[in-house]
Amino acid sequence: MVEAGGELMLFRKKFLEGMRAGVFTLAFRRWRRPSVRRGGTLLTPVGQLNIKSVEEVALNSISAEDAYRAGYESKKELLDELRRRSDGKIYRVELGPLLPDPRIALRETRAATDEELQDLRGRLSRLDARASEGAWTYRTLEALSLHPGVRAGDLCGLVDQEKERFKLNVRKLKNLGLSESLGTGYRLSPRGEALLDFLRSKASSNAT
């Protein structure tokens, strides 16, 4: 998949499976500016991908071997895809090791100490403070806890959010290890449930 600058670096399923197998080790993109950098990482549906290098290249410098390493049947197939857009420059991205998604281990780890829970509470407060729609984190955690496996289109109304805003907010919780995606819908992770119990107890104490 070829994206313009400013968009996420995305991969179709075919390429993800090839990366997981260690067969596809290159990617080419046409960007106004790179969305990944050398030494950085990129979270994908199959794990955390390390970026070995990012360099601007000329279209005519791409070889048939490059195309195969990037998951294309031929050099022509890759060049045809890159030519679909005329804006931006061509970048060659060397892919490094594919490691487990760190959020998976994080969400299975329950925050055990009051200090950890207070830190997570502070992170949620900062997310609420930056949100144009007002505080949303607590009611979203409650919704995910009470309605696991329910579609985003149904859940968003329960928390008074537009569907796309709701999905974005759930991803923010996922990045903190608090939620996880299911085949349909979402649920809180053990870490998320521990934090919600903590927030409920604080709310109950304040009420009394």
C-alpha positions in Angstrom: 0.0 0.0 0.0 1.4 3.4 -0.9 0.4 6.4 1.2 1.0 10.1 1.0 3.0 12.0 3.5 1.4 12.5 6.8 -0.6 9.2 6.7 0.2 6.1 8.6 2.5 3.5 7.1 0.0 0.7 6.5 0.3 -2.9 5.2 -2.2 -5.1 3.5 -2.7 -8.6 5.0 -0.6 -10.3 2.3 2.4 -8.1 3.3 1.9 -8.6 7.0 1.9 -12.4 6.7 5.1 -12.2 4.6 6.7 -9.9 7.2 5.8 -12.3 9.9 7.4 -15.2 8.0 10.5 -13.1 7.5 10.1 -13.2 3.7 9.3 -9.6 3.0 12.1 -7.3 4.3 11.6 -4.2 2.3 8.9 -1.6 1.6 8.6 1.2 -0.8 6.5 4.3 -0.3 5.7 7.6 -2.1 5.6 10.2 0.6 5.8 14.0 0.8 7.7 13.3 4.1 8.5 9.9 5.7 6.2 8.7 8.4 8.8 6.4 9.9 12.5 6.9 10.7 15.7 4.9 10.9 15.9 3.1 14.3 12.2 3.7 15.0 9.5 1.1 15.4 6.0 0.7 14.0 3.1 -1.2 15.6 1.4 -3.5 13.1 -1.4 -6.1 13.6 1.3 -8.8 13.6 3.8 -7.2 16.0 6.2 -4.4 16.5 8.3 -3.8 13.4 11.8 -2.3 13.7 12.8 0.1 11.0 16.5 -0.4 9.9 16.8 2.4 7.4 14.8 5.0 5.4 16.3 6.5 2.3 15.1 8.5 -0.7 15.6 6.6 -4.0 15.0 7.2 -7.7 12.3 5.1 -9.3 14.7 3.7 -11.9 17.1 2.4 -9.1 14.6 -0.2 -7.9 15.6 -3.7 -8.9 13.6 -6.8 -9.5 15.2 -8.3 -6.3 14.0 -5.2 -4.4 10.4 -5.8 -5.6 10.5 -9.5 -4.6 11.8 -8.5 -1.1 9.0 -6.0 -0.8 6.4 -8.7 -1.6 5.6 -8.1 -5.3 5.5 -10.6 -8.1 7.6 -8.4 -10.4 9.4 -5.1 -10.6 6.6 -3.8 -12.9 3.9 -4.5 -10.3 5.7 -2.4 -7.7 6.6 0.4 -10.1 3.0 0.6 -11.4 1.7 0.9 -7.8 4.3 3.7 -7.0 3.3 5.6 -10.2 -0.4 5.8 -9.2 0.5 9.0 -7.3 2.7 11.7 -8.7 3.2 13.8 -5.6 5.9 13.1 -3.1 9.3 11.3 -3.3 10.1 7.5 -3.4 11.5 6.0 -0.2 13.1 2.6 0.4 12.4 1.3 3.9 14.6 -1.5 5.1 12.6 -3.6 7.6 14.2 -5.1 10.7 13.0 -7.7 13.1 9.3 -8.2 13.9 8.9 -8.4 17.7 5.8 -9.1 19.9 3.5 -6.2 20.4 4.6 -4.7 23.7 1.0 -3.7 24.5 0.0 -7.4 24.8 2.4 -8.0 27.7 1.4 -4.7 29.2 -2.3 -5.3 29.2 -1.9 -8.7 30.9 0.1 -7.1 33.7 -2.2 -5.8 36.4 -1.0 -2.6 38.0 -0.1 -3.9 41.4 0.9 -0.8 43.4 -1.0 2.3 44.3 1.8 4.3 42.6 1.2 2.5 39.3 -2.5 3.1 39.5 -2.1 6.7 40.4 0.2 7.1 37.4 -2.4 5.6 35.1 -5.1 7.8 36.7 -2.9 10.8 35.9 -2.5 9.7 32.3 -6.2 9.4 31.9 -6.7 12.9 33.4 -4.3 14.3 30.8 -6.2 12.6 28.0 -9.5 14.1 29.4 -7.9 17.5 29.7 -6.8 17.5 26.0 -10.2 16.3 24.7 -12.4 18.8 23.0 -15.5 16.7 23.9 -14.6 16.8 27.6 -13.8 13.9 30.0 -14.4 10.6 28.3 -11.9 8.0 29.8 -13.9 6.8 32.8 -17.2 6.3 31.0 -15.4 4.6 28.2 -13.7 2.2 30.5 -17.1 1.5 32.1 -18.7 0.9 28.8 -16.0 -1.6 27.7 -16.3 -3.4 31.1 -20.1 -3.7 31.0 -20.4 -4.5 27.3 -17.6 -6.7 26.0 -17.8 -7.8 22.4 -20.3 -5.1 21.4 -19.6 -3.2 18.2 -18.2 0.3 18.2 -21.3 1.5 16.3 -23.5 0.4 19.2 -21.1 1.4 22.1 -20.4 4.9 20.9 -23.9 6.0 21.6 -23.6 4.8 25.2 -20.8 7.2 25.9 -22.1 10.1 23.7 -19.3 10.0 21.1 -19.2 9.8 17.3 -18.2 6.4 16.1 -14.8 7.4 14.7 -14.0 9.5 17.8 -14.9 6.5 20.0 -12.7 4.1 18.1 -9.8 6.6 18.3 -10.3 6.9 22.0 -10.4 3.2 22.5 -7.0 3.0 20.7 -5.6 5.5 23.2 -6.7 3.2 26.0 -5.2 0.2 24.1 -1.9 2.0 23.9 -1.9 2.2 27.7 -2.6 -1.6 27.9 -6.1 -1.0 29.2 -8.2 -2.5 26.4 -8.0 -5.1 23.6 -9.8 -5.7 20.4 -11.9 -8.8 19.9 -13.3 -10.3 16.6 -16.3 -8.0 17.2 -16.0 -5.1 19.7 -13.6 -4.7 22.6 -13.0 -5.6 26.2 -11.0 -4.3 29.1 -7.7 -6.1 29.7 -6.8 -7.3 33.2 -4.8 -4.1 33.6 -7.8 -2.1 32.6 -10.1 -3.9 35.0 -7.6 -3.3 37.8 -7.6 0.4 37.0 -11.4 0.6 36.7 -11.8 -1.0 40.2 -9.3 1.5 41.5 -11.2 4.5 40.0 -14.5 3.1 41.2 -13.2 2.9 44.8 -11.8 6.4 44.6 -15.2 7.7 43.3 -17.0 5.8 46.1 -14.7 7.3 48.7 -15.2 10.8 47.4 -19.0 10.3 47.4 -18.9 9.4 51.1 
